Amino acid sequence: MIDELDYLPLPCDGASALFQVISQRYLKSSTILATNVGIADWATAFGDATVVAAMLDRLMRHATVVAIDGPSYRLRPHQSTSDKLRKLVNSHAG
């Protein structure tokens, strides 16, 4: 599992290093990637269109792509706290 793939910029050779990981795991083990970058934008995000094309070729051959659109799961506790505080403030204001 590689989470937040786009969180920090990859160094110049980062796309090549990631390709090596994907290539070595290809047809041997499952790989899960989580990223906020759409597949169409990977060449721009990772800086090397040739390496990205080869990596996507391996990833997509037997892939299931799950696109999740909605509020962040990690922000749920914060949202719950914010909602409680908002209700508390509104109950005292009225």
CYANA upper distance limits for C-alpha pairs under 8 A (distance plus 0.5 A):
  1 MET  CA     31 THR  CA      6.37
  1 MET  CA     32 ILE  CA      5.03
  1 MET  CA     33 LEU  CA      6.34
  1 MET  CA     34 ALA  CA      8.29
  2 ILE  CA     31 THR  CA      8.26
  2 ILE  CA     32 ILE  CA      6.65
  2 ILE  CA     33 LEU  CA      5.34
  2 ILE  CA     34 ALA  CA      6.74
  3 ASP  CA     33 LEU  CA      6.42
  3 ASP  CA     34 ALA  CA      5.18
  3 ASP  CA     35 THR  CA      7.14
  4 GLU  CA     33 LEU  CA      8.40
  4 GLU  CA     34 ALA  CA      6.03
  4 GLU  CA     35 THR  CA      5.47
  4 GLU  CA     36 ASN  CA      7.74
  5 LEU  CA     33 LEU  CA      7.53
  5 LEU  CA     34 ALA  CA      6.68
  5 LEU  CA     35 THR  CA      5.51
  5 LEU  CA     36 ASN  CA      8.30
  6 ASP  CA     10 LEU  CA      8.46
  6 ASP  CA     35 THR  CA      6.23
  6 ASP  CA     36 ASN  CA      7.06
  6 ASP  CA     37 VAL  CA      7.06
  6 ASP  CA     45 ALA  CA      8.01
  7 TYR  CA     35 THR  CA      8.33
  9 PRO  CA     45 ALA  CA      8.45
  9 PRO  CA     46 PHE  CA      8.26
 10 LEU  CA     14 GLY  CA      5.37
 10 LEU  CA     15 ALA  CA      7.35
 10 LEU  CA     46 PHE  CA      7.07
 11 PRO  CA     15 ALA  CA      8.37
 12 CYS  CA     47 GLY  CA      8.25
 13 ASP  CA     17 ALA  CA      6.76
 14 GLY  CA     18 LEU  CA      6.60
 14 GLY  CA     46 PHE  CA      8.18
 15 ALA  CA     19 PHE  CA      6.56
 15 ALA  CA     46 PHE  CA      6.28
 15 ALA  CA     47 GLY  CA      7.77
 15 ALA  CA     48 ASP  CA      7.26
 15 ALA  CA     51 VAL  CA      7.18
 15 ALA  CA     52 VAL  CA      7.61
 16 SER  CA     20 GLN  CA      6.77
 16 SER  CA     51 VAL  CA      6.90
 17 ALA  CA     21 VAL  CA      7.02
 18 LEU  CA     22 ILE  CA      6.76
 19 PHE  CA     23 SER  CA      6.32
 19 PHE  CA     51 VAL  CA      7.26
 19 PHE  CA     52 VAL  CA      8.04
 19 PHE  CA     54 ALA  CA      8.20
 19 PHE  CA     55 MET  CA      5.96
 20 GLN  CA     24 GLN  CA      6.54
 21 VAL  CA     25 ARG  CA      6.82
 22 ILE  CA     26 TYR  CA      6.45
 22 ILE  CA     31 THR  CA      8.23
 22 ILE  CA     55 MET  CA      7.20
 22 ILE  CA     58 ARG  CA      7.90
 22 ILE  CA     59 LEU  CA      7.86
 23 SER  CA     55 MET  CA      7.72
 23 SER  CA     58 ARG  CA      7.56
 24 GLN  CA     28 LYS  CA      8.33
 25 ARG  CA     29 SER  CA      5.95
 25 ARG  CA     30 SER  CA      7.88
 25 ARG  CA     31 THR  CA      7.96
 26 TYR  CA     58 ARG  CA      6.94
 26 TYR  CA     59 LEU  CA      8.09
 37 VAL  CA     41 ASP  CA      6.77
 37 VAL  CA     42 TRP  CA      7.13
 37 VAL  CA     45 ALA  CA      7.96
 38 GLY  CA     42 TRP  CA      7.19
 41 ASP  CA     45 ALA  CA      6.60
 42 TRP  CA     46 PHE  CA      6.22
 42 TRP  CA     47 GLY  CA      8.38
 42 TRP  CA     49 ALA  CA      8.34
 42 TRP  CA     52 VAL  CA      7.22
 43 ALA  CA     47 GLY  CA      6.10
 43 ALA  CA     48 ASP  CA      6.24
 43 ALA  CA     49 ALA  CA      4.97
 43 ALA  CA     50 THR  CA      8.50
 43 ALA  CA     52 VAL  CA      6.30
 43 ALA  CA     53 ALA  CA      8.23
 44 THR  CA     48 ASP  CA      7.88
 44 THR  CA     49 ALA  CA      7.83
 46 PHE  CA     52 VAL  CA      7.81
 48 ASP  CA     52 VAL  CA      6.61
 49 ALA  CA     53 ALA  CA      6.49
 50 THR  CA     54 ALA  CA      6.89
 51 VAL  CA     55 MET  CA      6.60
 52 VAL  CA     56 LEU  CA      6.46
 53 ALA  CA     57 ASP  CA      6.57
 54 ALA  CA     58 ARG  CA      7.08
 55 MET  CA     59 LEU  CA      6.66
 56 LEU  CA     60 MET  CA      6.12
 57 ASP  CA     61 ARG  CA      6.68
 58 ARG  CA     62 HIS  CA      8.48
 59 LEU  CA     63 ALA  CA      6.63
 60 MET  CA     64 THR  CA      8.13
 71 PRO  CA     75 LEU  CA      8.11
 72 SER  CA     76 ARG  CA      7.34
 75 LEU  CA     79 GLN  CA      6.60
 76 ARG  CA     80 SER  CA      6.64
 77 PRO  CA     81 THR  CA      6.80
 78 HIS  CA     82 SER  CA      6.59
 79 GLN  CA     83 ASP  CA      6.59
 80 SER  CA     84 LYS  CA      6.82
 81 THR  CA     85 LEU  CA      6.74
 82 SER  CA     86 ARG  CA      6.55
 83 ASP  CA     87 LYS  CA      6.70
 84 LYS  CA     88 LEU  CA      6.68
 85 LEU  CA     89 VAL  CA      6.61
 86 ARG  CA     90 ASN  CA      6.54
 87 LYS  CA     91 SER  CA      6.49
 88 LEU  CA     92 HIS  CA      6.93
 89 VAL  CA     93 ALA  CA      6.66
 90 ASN  CA     94 GLY  CA      6.79
